Amino acid sequence: MLQTKRVYETPSSQDGYRILIDRLWPRGKTKAAAAIDEWLKEVAPSVELRQWFHHDPEKFPSFKQRYQMELQTEPTCQAVAKLNDLLAKHIVVTLVYGAKDPVHNHAVVLKEWLEKEDA
């Protein structure tokens, strides 16, 4: 099972293996408080794409398309391969992200991408 969760939400045993998928460590979170098992910053959107998107919901459709293109290119696709290996090893995986918007963020796009790829 693959799920997403904000890093600022309380970790739980139902999260399974927790993977931080942001390029930057979340502000104000210690490693212990974040309860991250793995940090795959390479799977996050490029700095240029993240800055362009700037969490603007109106740009989300274009952001989604651009991010999906990045997921297919080096070095991001290597990180996706590592992520797929982790998904195969763990029953429950939670993609942990820092964005405030639970609908318009890269974790949503990545989860959808991984599920589609697995189908």
Buried (B, 14 or more C-beta within 10 A) or exposed (E): EBBBBBBBEEBEEEBBBBBBBBBEBBEEBEEEEBBBBBBBEBBBBBEEBBEBBEBEEEBBEEBBEBBBEBBEEEEBBEBBEBBEEBBEEBEBBBBBBBBEEEEBBBBBBBBBBBEEEEE
